[in-house]
Amino acid sequence: MSKHGIDPGLLSRHLSRVIVNEHGEATTPLRASQLGIKIDSVFIRNDGWTLGTPDNLKDIAYNLWADEWVICIDLNPFKIHDLFSMRKNKINEINKTRRNKNG
């Protein structure tokens, strides 16, 4: 159990899909386990759908729905990334820069 009250093992067992290759193809968590794919991170989309990914495919997984991910959870070491807030802050910074240039 993490300090955030989330069991990484439980999380990885209840995924919607797991990305399996650099083409963005995914399969069930059970099949991914049978293939020996280690889940290092979990992306959660704005509709609750989840995608597990090994570290080497994390960028590919992110780019599948870059504008729709709201959370990314790294399982080891355990860390939660609030992607929605990060995108919102980046947009605010861009808008502030544009306002400063224009006025």
N, C-alpha and C positions, 0 to 999 in steps of 0.2 A: 504494500500500500504506500502510495506517495504521500508527501506532506500535504498535498492538495485533496486527499481523500479519494484518489482515483487508483484503482488497481490496474497497472499496465497489462498484466496477463489477461484480466477480464476484458479490458478494452480491445486487445488484439484478437480475442476469440469472438467478438461481436461486431466484426467489420462487415461492411457491405461487400467490398471487393479488395483484392491485393494486386498491385501492379507487378507484372512478371518480366517485362522486357523493355528495351529502349524504344519500342514502337508504341508504347502506352497501352498495350494489351493487359487485361486484368482477368483474374479468376477468383474463385471462392477462397475464403481463408483455409478451408480444409485442403483443397487442391494445392494451394501455395505451400502449405506445411508439408504435404507429400513430396513436393518438388524441392524441398529444402530451402525455401526462401525465408530469410530472416526479416521480420518486420521491425524496423528501427524507428519509424515515424508514422503517425496517423493524421491525415487531413480530414477535417470535418467541413462539409459544404453547408451553405445557407439553408438547405432543405433537410439537413440531418443525415444525408448520405455520407458514408465514410470510405476512405481509401487508405489502406496500409501500403507502406513502401519501404524497401531496403534503402540504406543511405545512398548507394550508387545510382538509384533511380529517382531520388527525391526531387530534383529539378524538373524531370520529365513529368512526374506526378503533379507537381505544382502547376506546370504550364497547361495541363489538361483543362482546368477550370480556374485559371488564375484570378478572375474577377469574382468568383463565387465561394472560394474557401474563406471561412471565418476563423478557424482555429487550426493550428498545427501543433501536435503533441509529439515531442521527441521522447522516446521511451527510456533510453539509457545514454546519458543521464536524463532523468525526467525533467522536462521543461515544456511549459505551455507558451505558445506564441499566438498573440491576438492579431491575426492578419487583417481583420476588419478595421480595427483601430489604426494599425500601421498604414493601411491604404488611405484611410480618412486623413491622417496626419500628413501624409505625403501630398495629397491633393490640396490640403490647406496651405502647405508650404509653397507649392507651385502657384497657387492663386495669389498668395501674398507677394511672391517675387514678381508676378505679372503686374500687380497693382503698383508696386514700387517702381517698375520700369515705365509704366504709363502715367504716373502722376506724381 
